[in-house]
């Protein structure tokens, strides 16, 4: 079965360019920013314990305890994975205006799993 790349790209853009697509993209941006800042902050905090200078790294960081930064990075990474599952369910089933509640809470399986 050949893959028509032009058709796949067009259909993908069409499925993302709607209300649900914008909501999910916004969710990815927010969660991604939280993850990046928590990860960078934890990394810089860890680097501070070594002899490596951190003044020239230029990474966005926040001042918080190392353990809190690591927990925040892990939780936001898990939230990004959860959002990916919701996005896949939404786009595969073609919902454009609202995301059905069961996509957030239920294991979605149309046929015998």
Biopython code that builds the backbone (N, CA, C, O; Angstrom):
import numpy as np
from Bio.PDB.StructureBuilder import StructureBuilder

atoms = [
    (1, "UNK", "N", (0.847, -1.175, 0.000)),
    (1, "UNK", "CA", (0.000, 0.000, 0.000)),
    (1, "UNK", "C", (0.893, 1.239, 0.000)),
    (1, "UNK", "O", (1.606, 1.485, 0.973)),
    (2, "UNK", "N", (0.862, 2.017, -1.072)),
    (2, "UNK", "CA", (1.730, 3.199, -1.143)),
    (2, "UNK", "C", (1.196, 4.335, -0.260)),
    (2, "UNK", "O", (-0.005, 4.456, -0.018)),
    (3, "UNK", "N", (2.118, 5.142, 0.199)),
    (3, "UNK", "CA", (1.777, 6.296, 1.026)),
    (3, "UNK", "C", (1.852, 7.546, 0.169)),
    (3, "UNK", "O", (2.902, 7.863, -0.390)),
    (4, "UNK", "N", (0.745, 8.251, 0.069)),
    (4, "UNK", "CA", (0.704, 9.507, -0.662)),
    (4, "UNK", "C", (1.064, 10.621, 0.317)),
    (4, "UNK", "O", (0.225, 11.047, 1.111)),
    (5, "UNK", "N", (2.294, 11.086, 0.261)),
    (5, "UNK", "CA", (2.798, 12.056, 1.234)),
    (5, "UNK", "C", (2.040, 13.380, 1.158)),
    (5, "UNK", "O", (1.732, 13.972, 2.192)),
    (6, "UNK", "N", (1.740, 13.846, -0.039)),
    (6, "UNK", "CA", (1.006, 15.106, -0.180)),
    (6, "UNK", "C", (-0.363, 15.038, 0.457)),
    (6, "UNK", "O", (-0.778, 15.973, 1.141)),
    (7, "UNK", "N", (-1.071, 13.940, 0.240)),
    (7, "UNK", "CA", (-2.394, 13.756, 0.827)),
    (7, "UNK", "C", (-2.309, 13.629, 2.348)),
    (7, "UNK", "O", (-3.129, 14.199, 3.067)),
    (8, "UNK", "N", (-1.327, 12.891, 2.832)),
    (8, "UNK", "CA", (-1.154, 12.730, 4.273)),
    (8, "UNK", "C", (-0.862, 14.078, 4.934)),
    (8, "UNK", "O", (-1.403, 14.380, 5.998)),
    (9, "UNK", "N", (-0.010, 14.883, 4.306)),
    (9, "UNK", "CA", (0.325, 16.193, 4.859)),
    (9, "UNK", "C", (-0.896, 17.106, 4.856)),
    (9, "UNK", "O", (-1.171, 17.783, 5.847)),
    (10, "UNK", "N", (-1.627, 17.127, 3.747)),
    (10, "UNK", "CA", (-2.824, 17.974, 3.642)),
    (10, "UNK", "C", (-3.869, 17.576, 4.671)),
    (10, "UNK", "O", (-4.441, 18.439, 5.337)),
    (11, "UNK", "N", (-4.125, 16.277, 4.809)),
    (11, "UNK", "CA", (-5.109, 15.818, 5.791)),
    (11, "UNK", "C", (-4.657, 16.119, 7.214)),
    (11, "UNK", "O", (-5.475, 16.465, 8.066)),
    (12, "UNK", "N", (-3.345, 15.988, 7.477)),
    (12, "UNK", "CA", (-2.833, 16.294, 8.805)),
    (12, "UNK", "C", (-2.996, 17.757, 9.163)),
    (12, "UNK", "O", (-3.395, 18.087, 10.280)),
    (13, "UNK", "N", (-2.690, 18.633, 8.223)),
    (13, "UNK", "CA", (-2.836, 20.067, 8.470)),
    (13, "UNK", "C", (-4.312, 20.414, 8.666)),
    (13, "UNK", "O", (-4.652, 21.225, 9.528)),
    (14, "UNK", "N", (-5.179, 19.807, 7.875)),
    (14, "UNK", "CA", (-6.610, 20.079, 7.995)),
    (14, "UNK", "C", (-7.144, 19.642, 9.361)),
    (14, "UNK", "O", (-7.993, 20.321, 9.939)),
    (15, "UNK", "N", (-6.658, 18.528, 9.873)),
    (15, "UNK", "CA", (-7.133, 18.048, 11.175)),
    (15, "UNK", "C", (-6.597, 18.902, 12.331)),
    (15, "UNK", "O", (-7.242, 19.006, 13.374)),
    (16, "UNK", "N", (-5.442, 19.499, 12.153)),
    (16, "UNK", "CA", (-4.872, 20.327, 13.222)),
    (16, "UNK", "C", (-5.417, 21.749, 13.175)),
    (16, "UNK", "O", (-5.537, 22.391, 14.219)),
    (17, "UNK", "N", (-5.747, 22.250, 12.003)),
    (17, "UNK", "CA", (-6.196, 23.639, 11.848)),
    (17, "UNK", "C", (-7.675, 23.778, 12.162)),
    (17, "UNK", "O", (-8.467, 24.144, 11.295)),
    (18, "UNK", "N", (-8.043, 23.489, 13.388)),
    (18, "UNK", "CA", (-9.413, 23.676, 13.847)),
    (18, "UNK", "C", (-9.370, 24.000, 15.338)),
    (18, "UNK", "O", (-8.295, 24.171, 15.913)),
    (19, "UNK", "N", (-10.520, 24.081, 15.944)),
    (19, "UNK", "CA", (-10.593, 24.486, 17.347)),
    (19, "UNK", "C", (-9.832, 23.517, 18.255)),
    (19, "UNK", "O", (-9.055, 23.951, 19.105)),
    (20, "UNK", "N", (-10.047, 22.214, 18.083)),
    (20, "UNK", "CA", (-9.344, 21.237, 18.919)),
    (20, "UNK", "C", (-7.842, 21.266, 18.675)),
    (20, "UNK", "O", (-7.052, 21.150, 19.612)),
    (21, "UNK", "N", (-7.456, 21.421, 17.430)),
    (21, "UNK", "CA", (-6.033, 21.495, 17.120)),
    (21, "UNK", "C", (-5.366, 22.663, 17.817)),
    (21, "UNK", "O", (-4.260, 22.529, 18.341)),
    (22, "UNK", "N", (-6.030, 23.807, 17.828)),
    (22, "UNK", "CA", (-5.466, 24.985, 18.497)),
    (22, "UNK", "C", (-5.382, 24.780, 20.009)),
    (22, "UNK", "O", (-4.410, 25.194, 20.640)),
    (23, "UNK", "N", (-6.408, 24.136, 20.595)),
    (23, "UNK", "CA", (-6.375, 23.849, 22.027)),
    (23, "UNK", "C", (-5.218, 22.918, 22.372)),
    (23, "UNK", "O", (-4.498, 23.140, 23.345)),
    (24, "UNK", "N", (-5.051, 21.882, 21.567)),
    (24, "UNK", "CA", (-3.998, 20.916, 21.843)),
    (24, "UNK", "C", (-2.613, 21.517, 21.617)),
    (24, "UNK", "O", (-1.683, 21.228, 22.369)),
    (25, "UNK", "N", (-2.470, 22.344, 20.594)),
    (25, "UNK", "CA", (-1.190, 23.018, 20.361)),
    (25, "UNK", "C", (-0.862, 23.946, 21.528)),
    (25, "UNK", "O", (0.282, 23.990, 21.981)),
    (26, "UNK", "N", (-1.849, 24.684, 22.016)),
    (26, "UNK", "CA", (-1.639, 25.554, 23.166)),
    (26, "UNK", "C", (-1.232, 24.732, 24.391)),
    (26, "UNK", "O", (-0.340, 25.131, 25.140)),
    (27, "UNK", "N", (-1.882, 23.590, 24.591)),
    (27, "UNK", "CA", (-1.509, 22.707, 25.698)),
    (27, "UNK", "C", (-0.082, 22.224, 25.579)),
    (27, "UNK", "O", (0.652, 22.184, 26.567)),
    (28, "UNK", "N", (0.324, 21.849, 24.343)),
    (28, "UNK", "CA", (1.706, 21.423, 24.120)),
    (28, "UNK", "C", (2.691, 22.553, 24.402)),
    (28, "UNK", "O", (3.745, 22.318, 24.993)),
    (29, "UNK", "N", (2.368, 23.754, 23.995)),
    (29, "UNK", "CA", (3.270, 24.890, 24.216)),
    (29, "UNK", "C", (3.438, 25.161, 25.710)),
    (29, "UNK", "O", (4.557, 25.358, 26.186)),
    (30, "UNK", "N", (2.332, 25.172, 26.445)),
    (30, "UNK", "CA", (2.394, 25.456, 27.882)),
    (30, "UNK", "C", (3.144, 24.348, 28.617)),
    (30, "UNK", "O", (4.070, 24.623, 29.380)),
    (31, "UNK", "N", (2.745, 23.092, 28.387)),
    (31, "UNK", "CA", (3.412, 21.983, 29.065)),
    (31, "UNK", "C", (4.871, 21.853, 28.638)),
    (31, "UNK", "O", (5.738, 21.530, 29.450)),
    (32, "UNK", "N", (5.134, 22.108, 27.360)),
    (32, "UNK", "CA", (6.512, 22.049, 26.879)),
    (32, "UNK", "C", (7.383, 23.112, 27.528)),
    (32, "UNK", "O", (8.535, 22.851, 27.873)),
    (33, "UNK", "N", (6.840, 24.302, 27.695)),
    (33, "UNK", "CA", (7.599, 25.373, 28.353)),
    (33, "UNK", "C", (7.864, 25.024, 29.818)),
    (33, "UNK", "O", (8.966, 25.237, 30.324)),
    (34, "UNK", "N", (6.858, 24.491, 30.486)),
    (34, "UNK", "CA", (7.046, 24.080, 31.882)),
    (34, "UNK", "C", (8.119, 22.998, 31.973)),
    (34, "UNK", "O", (8.995, 23.056, 32.835)),
    (35, "UNK", "N", (8.045, 22.013, 31.081)),
    (35, "UNK", "CA", (9.029, 20.931, 31.094)),
    (35, "UNK", "C", (10.435, 21.455, 30.831)),
    (35, "UNK", "O", (11.374, 21.105, 31.546)),
    (36, "UNK", "N", (10.583, 22.292, 29.808)),
    (36, "UNK", "CA", (11.904, 22.811, 29.456)),
    (36, "UNK", "C", (12.509, 23.625, 30.588)),
    (36, "UNK", "O", (13.680, 23.452, 30.928)),
    (37, "UNK", "N", (11.722, 24.500, 31.162)),
    (37, "UNK", "CA", (12.254, 25.355, 32.227)),
    (37, "UNK", "C", (12.603, 24.525, 33.459)),
    (37, "UNK", "O", (13.640, 24.752, 34.082)),
    (38, "UNK", "N", (11.746, 23.563, 33.819)),
    (38, "UNK", "CA", (12.053, 22.707, 34.969)),
    (38, "UNK", "C", (13.290, 21.857, 34.700)),
    (38, "UNK", "O", (14.142, 21.705, 35.575)),
    (39, "UNK", "N", (13.392, 21.306, 33.497)),
    (39, "UNK", "CA", (14.550, 20.480, 33.151)),
    (39, "UNK", "C", (15.832, 21.300, 33.137)),
    (39, "UNK", "O", (16.837, 20.891, 33.717)),
    (40, "UNK", "N", (15.803, 22.450, 32.483)),
    (40, "UNK", "CA", (16.982, 23.314, 32.437)),
    (40, "UNK", "C", (17.392, 23.773, 33.833)),
    (40, "UNK", "O", (18.577, 23.821, 34.163)),
    (41, "UNK", "N", (16.398, 24.106, 34.641)),
    (41, "UNK", "CA", (16.704, 24.563, 35.994)),
    (41, "UNK", "C", (17.345, 23.447, 36.810)),
    (41, "UNK", "O", (18.308, 23.684, 37.539)),
    (42, "UNK", "N", (16.813, 22.231, 36.691)),
    (42, "UNK", "CA", (17.405, 21.094, 37.399)),
    (42, "UNK", "C", (18.813, 20.825, 36.890)),
    (42, "UNK", "O", (19.712, 20.530, 37.678)),
    (43, "UNK", "N", (19.011, 20.923, 35.586)),
    (43, "UNK", "CA", (20.335, 20.695, 35.000)),
    (43, "UNK", "C", (21.338, 21.725, 35.498)),
    (43, "UNK", "O", (22.446, 21.373, 35.900)),
    (44, "UNK", "N", (20.956, 22.986, 35.473)),
    (44, "UNK", "CA", (21.855, 24.051, 35.938)),
    (44, "UNK", "C", (22.114, 23.899, 37.433)),
    (44, "UNK", "O", (23.232, 24.127, 37.894)),
    (45, "UNK", "N", (21.087, 23.515, 38.193)),
    (45, "UNK", "CA", (21.273, 23.287, 39.624)),
    (45, "UNK", "C", (22.255, 22.151, 39.869)),
    (45, "UNK", "O", (23.081, 22.232, 40.778)),
    (46, "UNK", "N", (22.175, 21.108, 39.081)),
    (46, "UNK", "CA", (23.114, 19.986, 39.198)),
    (46, "UNK", "C", (24.519, 20.411, 38.779)),
    (46, "UNK", "O", (25.501, 20.049, 39.427)),
    (47, "UNK", "N", (24.612, 21.178, 37.694)),
    (47, "UNK", "CA", (25.917, 21.649, 37.214)),
    (47, "UNK", "C", (26.582, 22.548, 38.258)),
    (47, "UNK", "O", (27.807, 22.568, 38.372)),
    (48, "UNK", "N", (25.774, 23.288, 39.017)),
    (48, "UNK", "CA", (26.330, 24.165, 40.053)),
    (48, "UNK", "C", (27.096, 23.385, 41.116)),
    (48, "UNK", "O", (27.956, 23.953, 41.789)),
    (49, "UNK", "N", (26.802, 22.101, 41.279)),
    (49, "UNK", "CA", (27.510, 21.292, 42.274)),
    (49, "UNK", "C", (28.876, 20.836, 41.776)),
    (49, "UNK", "O", (29.660, 20.290, 42.552)),
    (50, "UNK", "N", (29.173, 21.049, 40.504)),
    (50, "UNK", "CA", (30.469, 20.669, 39.939)),
    (50, "UNK", "C", (31.332, 21.915, 39.769)),
    (50, "UNK", "O", (30.957, 23.008, 40.193)),
    (51, "UNK", "N", (32.474, 21.735, 39.153)),
    (51, "UNK", "CA", (33.379, 22.867, 38.910)),
    (51, "UNK", "C", (33.124, 23.550, 37.575)),
    (51, "UNK", "O", (33.854, 24.470, 37.209)),
    (52, "UNK", "N", (32.107, 23.121, 36.843)),
    (52, "UNK", "CA", (31.805, 23.690, 35.530)),
    (52, "UNK", "C", (31.106, 25.036, 35.720)),
    (52, "UNK", "O", (30.133, 25.111, 36.469)),
    (53, "UNK", "N", (31.571, 26.093, 35.068)),
    (53, "UNK", "CA", (30.903, 27.397, 35.213)),
    (53, "UNK", "C", (29.560, 27.413, 34.475)),
    (53, "UNK", "O", (29.455, 26.928, 33.348)),
    (54, "UNK", "N", (28.559, 27.965, 35.112)),
    (54, "UNK", "CA", (27.222, 28.018, 34.515)),
    (54, "UNK", "C", (26.855, 29.402, 34.013)),
    (54, "UNK", "O", (25.749, 29.596, 33.509)),
    (55, "UNK", "N", (27.734, 30.348, 34.135)),
    (55, "UNK", "CA", (27.397, 31.728, 33.765)),
    (55, "UNK", "C", (27.192, 31.900, 32.271)),
    (55, "UNK", "O", (26.508, 32.838, 31.861)),
    (56, "UNK", "N", (27.756, 31.034, 31.444)),
    (56, "UNK", "CA", (27.648, 31.192, 29.994)),
    (56, "UNK", "C", (26.669, 30.226, 29.345)),
    (56, "UNK", "O", (26.614, 30.140, 28.118)),
    (57, "UNK", "N", (25.902, 29.505, 30.135)),
    (57, "UNK", "CA", (24.961, 28.543, 29.555)),
    (57, "UNK", "C", (23.808, 29.239, 28.842)),
    (57, "UNK", "O", (23.418, 28.813, 27.755)),
    (58, "UNK", "N", (23.271, 30.269, 29.410)),
    (58, "UNK", "CA", (22.185, 31.011, 28.773)),
    (58, "UNK", "C", (20.876, 30.254, 28.721)),
    (58, "UNK", "O", (20.091, 30.455, 27.795)),
    (59, "UNK", "N", (20.620, 29.391, 29.684)),
    (59, "UNK", "CA", (19.373, 28.628, 29.713)),
    (59, "UNK", "C", (18.353, 29.319, 30.606)),
    (59, "UNK", "O", (18.721, 29.905, 31.624)),
    (60, "UNK", "N", (17.073, 29.259, 30.236)),
    (60, "UNK", "CA", (16.045, 29.844, 31.116)),
    (60, "UNK", "C", (15.874, 28.964, 32.351)),
    (60, "UNK", "O", (15.618, 27.766, 32.235)),
    (61, "UNK", "N", (16.012, 29.550, 33.510)),
    (61, "UNK", "CA", (15.916, 28.793, 34.754)),
    (61, "UNK", "C", (15.072, 29.535, 35.778)),
    (61, "UNK", "O", (14.816, 30.732, 35.653)),
    (62, "UNK", "N", (14.653, 28.799, 36.783)),
    (62, "UNK", "CA", (13.974, 29.369, 37.938)),
    (62, "UNK", "C", (14.703, 28.877, 39.179)),
    (62, "UNK", "O", (15.318, 27.810, 39.167)),
    (63, "UNK", "N", (14.632, 29.639, 40.219)),
    (63, "UNK", "CA", (15.274, 29.247, 41.467)),
    (63, "UNK", "C", (14.310, 28.437, 42.318)),
    (63, "UNK", "O", (13.321, 28.968, 42.823)),
    (64, "UNK", "N", (14.596, 27.160, 42.475)),
    (64, "UNK", "CA", (13.780, 26.271, 43.289)),
    (64, "UNK", "C", (14.657, 25.118, 43.751)),
    (64, "UNK", "O", (15.730, 24.891, 43.190)),
    (65, "UNK", "N", (14.213, 24.386, 44.767)),
    (65, "UNK", "CA", (14.998, 23.225, 45.205)),
    (65, "UNK", "C", (15.129, 22.184, 44.092)),
    (65, "UNK", "O", (14.218, 22.003, 43.284)),
    (66, "UNK", "N", (16.276, 21.504, 44.065)),
    (66, "UNK", "CA", (16.566, 20.532, 43.020)),
    (66, "UNK", "C", (15.490, 19.443, 42.938)),
    (66, "UNK", "O", (15.043, 19.092, 41.846)),
    (67, "UNK", "N", (15.079, 18.915, 44.081)),
    (67, "UNK", "CA", (14.079, 17.836, 44.078)),
    (67, "UNK", "C", (12.757, 18.311, 43.474)),
    (67, "UNK", "O", (12.115, 17.571, 42.729)),
    (68, "UNK", "N", (12.355, 19.526, 43.789)),
    (68, "UNK", "CA", (11.120, 20.074, 43.230)),
    (68, "UNK", "C", (11.228, 20.241, 41.715)),
    (68, "UNK", "O", (10.267, 19.985, 40.989)),
    (69, "UNK", "N", (12.385, 20.666, 41.245)),
    (69, "UNK", "CA", (12.587, 20.820, 39.810)),
    (69, "UNK", "C", (12.535, 19.481, 39.090)),
    (69, "UNK", "O", (11.948, 19.373, 38.013)),
    (70, "UNK", "N", (13.138, 18.475, 39.673)),
    (70, "UNK", "CA", (13.114, 17.140, 39.053)),
    (70, "UNK", "C", (11.699, 16.588, 39.027)),
    (70, "UNK", "O", (11.271, 16.045, 38.009)),
    (71, "UNK", "N", (10.972, 16.714, 40.114)),
    (71, "UNK", "CA", (9.580, 16.247, 40.152)),
    (71, "UNK", "C", (8.738, 17.011, 39.140)),
    (71, "UNK", "O", (7.910, 16.419, 38.447)),
    (72, "UNK", "N", (8.941, 18.308, 39.050)),
    (72, "UNK", "CA", (8.205, 19.110, 38.066)),
    (72, "UNK", "C", (8.516, 18.700, 36.642)),
    (72, "UNK", "O", (7.618, 18.635, 35.802)),
    (73, "UNK", "N", (9.788, 18.420, 36.362)),
    (73, "UNK", "CA", (10.171, 17.992, 35.016)),
    (73, "UNK", "C", (9.553, 16.635, 34.676)),
    (73, "UNK", "O", (9.046, 16.443, 33.570)),
    (74, "UNK", "N", (9.593, 15.710, 35.607)),
    (74, "UNK", "CA", (9.029, 14.375, 35.354)),
    (74, "UNK", "C", (7.511, 14.454, 35.189)),
    (74, "UNK", "O", (6.957, 13.852, 34.269)),
    (75, "UNK", "N", (6.839, 15.186, 36.068)),
    (75, "UNK", "CA", (5.375, 15.299, 35.964)),
    (75, "UNK", "C", (4.942, 15.992, 34.679)),
    (75, "UNK", "O", (3.967, 15.580, 34.050)),
    (76, "UNK", "N", (5.653, 17.035, 34.286)),
    (76, "UNK", "CA", (5.277, 17.720, 33.049)),
    (76, "UNK", "C", (5.575, 16.850, 31.829)),
    (76, "UNK", "O", (4.848, 16.921, 30.837)),
    (77, "UNK", "N", (6.624, 16.033, 31.880)),
    (77, "UNK", "CA", (6.900, 15.105, 30.790)),
    (77, "UNK", "C", (5.797, 14.049, 30.692)),
    (77, "UNK", "O", (5.373, 13.698, 29.591)),
    (78, "UNK", "N", (5.335, 13.544, 31.828)),
    (78, "UNK", "CA", (4.219, 12.593, 31.825)),
    (78, "UNK", "C", (2.937, 13.249, 31.312)),
    (78, "UNK", "O", (2.163, 12.619, 30.591)),
    (79, "UNK", "N", (2.714, 14.503, 31.679)),
    (79, "UNK", "CA", (1.540, 15.225, 31.190)),
    (79, "UNK", "C", (1.602, 15.414, 29.676)),
    (79, "UNK", "O", (0.573, 15.358, 29.003)),
    (80, "UNK", "N", (2.793, 15.635, 29.141)),
    (80, "UNK", "CA", (2.945, 15.739, 27.685)),
    (80, "UNK", "C", (2.592, 14.417, 27.005)),
    (80, "UNK", "O", (1.977, 14.415, 25.939)),
    (81, "UNK", "N", (2.975, 13.300, 27.611)),
    (81, "UNK", "CA", (2.629, 11.993, 27.039)),
    (81, "UNK", "C", (1.124, 11.760, 27.094)),
    (81, "UNK", "O", (0.538, 11.236, 26.146)),
    (82, "UNK", "N", (0.501, 12.146, 28.199)),
    (82, "UNK", "CA", (-0.947, 12.039, 28.340)),
    (82, "UNK", "C", (-1.652, 12.890, 27.274)),
    (82, "UNK", "O", (-2.618, 12.445, 26.655)),
    (83, "UNK", "N", (-1.165, 14.100, 27.072)),
    (83, "UNK", "CA", (-1.745, 14.981, 26.066)),
    (83, "UNK", "C", (-1.571, 14.403, 24.659)),
    (83, "UNK", "O", (-2.429, 14.601, 23.799)),
    (84, "UNK", "N", (-0.481, 13.701, 24.423)),
    (84, "UNK", "CA", (-0.264, 13.052, 23.136)),
    (84, "UNK", "C", (-1.322, 11.995, 22.879)),
    (84, "UNK", "O", (-1.832, 11.890, 21.763)),
    (85, "UNK", "N", (-1.659, 11.215, 23.889)),
    (85, "UNK", "CA", (-2.700, 10.186, 23.734)),
    (85, "UNK", "C", (-4.041, 10.834, 23.438)),
    (85, "UNK", "O", (-4.774, 10.367, 22.567)),
    (86, "UNK", "N", (-4.371, 11.900, 24.150)),
    (86, "UNK", "CA", (-5.626, 12.618, 23.901)),
    (86, "UNK", "C", (-5.644, 13.184, 22.488)),
    (86, "UNK", "O", (-6.666, 13.106, 21.807)),
    (87, "UNK", "N", (-4.534, 13.749, 22.039)),
    (87, "UNK", "CA", (-4.460, 14.322, 20.686)),
    (87, "UNK", "C", (-4.625, 13.239, 19.632)),
    (87, "UNK", "O", (-5.347, 13.437, 18.655)),
    (88, "UNK", "N", (-3.975, 12.108, 19.809)),
    (88, "UNK", "CA", (-4.118, 11.019, 18.838)),
    (88, "UNK", "C", (-5.559, 10.539, 18.752)),
    (88, "UNK", "O", (-6.084, 10.341, 17.656)),
    (89, "UNK", "N", (-6.195, 10.352, 19.887)),
    (89, "UNK", "CA", (-7.602, 9.922, 19.890)),
    (89, "UNK", "C", (-8.492, 10.956, 19.193)),
    (89, "UNK", "O", (-9.401, 10.606, 18.442)),
    (90, "UNK", "N", (-8.214, 12.212, 19.454)),
    (90, "UNK", "CA", (-9.032, 13.279, 18.882)),
    (90, "UNK", "C", (-8.854, 13.364, 17.373)),
    (90, "UNK", "O", (-9.842, 13.436, 16.643)),
    (91, "UNK", "N", (-7.626, 13.356, 16.895)),
    (91, "UNK", "CA", (-7.370, 13.530, 15.467)),
    (91, "UNK", "C", (-7.758, 12.301, 14.657)),
    (91, "UNK", "O", (-8.250, 12.433, 13.537)),
    (92, "UNK", "N", (-7.546, 11.112, 15.203)),
    (92, "UNK", "CA", (-7.894, 9.896, 14.464)),
    (92, "UNK", "C", (-9.400, 9.794, 14.271)),
    (92, "UNK", "O", (-9.867, 9.358, 13.219)),
    (93, "UNK", "N", (-10.153, 10.192, 15.273)),
    (93, "UNK", "CA", (-11.615, 10.102, 15.169)),
    (93, "UNK", "C", (-12.248, 11.336, 14.538)),
    (93, "UNK", "O", (-13.468, 11.381, 14.383)),
    (94, "UNK", "N", (-11.461, 12.326, 14.175)),
    (94, "UNK", "CA", (-11.952, 13.466, 13.410)),
    (94, "UNK", "C", (-12.774, 14.485, 14.166)),
    (94, "UNK", "O", (-13.546, 15.218, 13.548)),
    (95, "UNK", "N", (-12.639, 14.563, 15.476)),
    (95, "UNK", "CA", (-13.373, 15.579, 16.237)),
    (95, "UNK", "C", (-12.718, 16.936, 16.032)),
    (95, "UNK", "O", (-11.502, 17.072, 16.161)),
    (96, "UNK", "N", (-13.533, 17.946, 15.712)),
    (96, "UNK", "CA", (-12.970, 19.263, 15.407)),
    (96, "UNK", "C", (-13.409, 20.363, 16.364)),
    (96, "UNK", "O", (-12.698, 21.358, 16.507)),
    (97, "UNK", "N", (-14.551, 20.219, 17.023)),
    (97, "UNK", "CA", (-15.054, 21.313, 17.859)),
    (97, "UNK", "C", (-14.837, 21.094, 19.343)),
    (97, "UNK", "O", (-14.569, 22.043, 20.080)),
    (98, "UNK", "N", (-14.952, 19.855, 19.786)),
    (98, "UNK", "CA", (-14.758, 19.576, 21.210)),
    (98, "UNK", "C", (-14.112, 18.208, 21.361)),
    (98, "UNK", "O", (-14.272, 17.322, 20.521)),
    (99, "UNK", "N", (-13.388, 18.067, 22.440)),
    (99, "UNK", "CA", (-12.734, 16.798, 22.729)),
    (99, "UNK", "C", (-13.650, 16.018, 23.655)),
    (99, "UNK", "O", (-13.954, 16.488, 24.752)),
    (100, "UNK", "N", (-14.102, 14.824, 23.238)),
    (100, "UNK", "CA", (-14.990, 14.041, 24.102)),
    (100, "UNK", "C", (-14.323, 13.706, 25.443)),
    (100, "UNK", "O", (-13.125, 13.428, 25.502)),
    (101, "UNK", "N", (-15.113, 13.737, 26.503)),
    (101, "UNK", "CA", (-14.594, 13.522, 27.852)),
    (101, "UNK", "C", (-13.952, 12.150, 28.014)),
    (101, "UNK", "O", (-12.987, 12.013, 28.766)),
    (102, "UNK", "N", (-14.465, 11.132, 27.328)),
    (102, "UNK", "CA", (-13.895, 9.792, 27.495)),
    (102, "UNK", "C", (-12.472, 9.686, 26.949)),
    (102, "UNK", "O", (-11.761, 8.743, 27.296)),
    (103, "UNK", "N", (-12.040, 10.617, 26.112)),
    (103, "UNK", "CA", (-10.662, 10.609, 25.610)),
    (103, "UNK", "C", (-9.669, 10.955, 26.713)),
    (103, "UNK", "O", (-8.484, 10.634, 26.620)),
    (104, "UNK", "N", (-10.168, 11.616, 27.765)),
    (104, "UNK", "CA", (-9.308, 11.982, 28.882)),
    (104, "UNK", "C", (-9.262, 10.904, 29.959)),
    (104, "UNK", "O", (-8.285, 10.803, 30.701)),
    (105, "UNK", "N", (-10.315, 10.103, 30.043)),
    (105, "UNK", "CA", (-10.430, 9.207, 31.191)),
    (105, "UNK", "C", (-10.499, 7.731, 30.849)),
    (105, "UNK", "O", (-10.106, 6.908, 31.676)),
    (106, "UNK", "N", (-10.966, 7.363, 29.704)),
    (106, "UNK", "CA", (-11.199, 5.952, 29.387)),
    (106, "UNK", "C", (-10.173, 5.414, 28.419)),
    (106, "UNK", "O", (-9.576, 6.145, 27.629)),
    (107, "UNK", "N", (-9.988, 4.108, 28.507)),
    (107, "UNK", "CA", (-9.177, 3.424, 27.507)),
    (107, "UNK", "C", (-10.058, 3.253, 26.298)),
    (107, "UNK", "O", (-11.029, 2.498, 26.335)),
    (108, "UNK", "N", (-9.731, 3.945, 25.227)),
    (108, "UNK", "CA", (-10.549, 3.962, 24.017)),
    (108, "UNK", "C", (-10.137, 2.815, 23.100)),
    (108, "UNK", "O", (-9.004, 2.773, 22.620)),
    (109, "UNK", "N", (-11.056, 1.888, 22.860)),
    (109, "UNK", "CA", (-10.765, 0.757, 21.998)),
    (109, "UNK", "C", (-12.063, 0.366, 21.293)),
    (109, "UNK", "O", (-12.980, -0.146, 21.935)),
    (110, "UNK", "N", (-12.151, 0.593, 20.019)),
    (110, "UNK", "CA", (-13.363, 0.331, 19.250)),
    (110, "UNK", "C", (-13.569, -1.148, 18.958)),
    (110, "UNK", "O", (-14.707, -1.607, 18.857)),
    (111, "UNK", "N", (-12.487, -1.894, 18.823)),
    (111, "UNK", "CA", (-12.582, -3.327, 18.545)),
    (111, "UNK", "C", (-11.961, -4.087, 19.703)),
    (111, "UNK", "O", (-11.392, -3.478, 20.610)),
    (112, "UNK", "N", (-12.061, -5.397, 19.685)),
    (112, "UNK", "CA", (-11.470, -6.198, 20.755)),
    (112, "UNK", "C", (-9.980, -5.947, 20.843)),
    (112, "UNK", "O", (-9.266, -6.050, 19.845)),
    (113, "UNK", "N", (-9.516, -5.622, 22.014)),
    (113, "UNK", "CA", (-8.090, -5.314, 22.197)),
    (113, "UNK", "C", (-7.320, -6.528, 22.654)),
    (113, "UNK", "O", (-6.108, -6.450, 22.858)),
]
sb = StructureBuilder()
sb.init_structure("model")
sb.init_model(0)
sb.init_chain("A")
sb.init_seg("    ")
for serial, (resi, resn, name, xyz) in enumerate(atoms, 1):
    if name == "N":
        sb.init_residue(resn, " ", resi, " ")
    sb.init_atom(name, np.array(xyz, "f"), 0.0, 1.0, " ", f" {name:<3s}", serial, name[0])
structure = sb.get_structure()
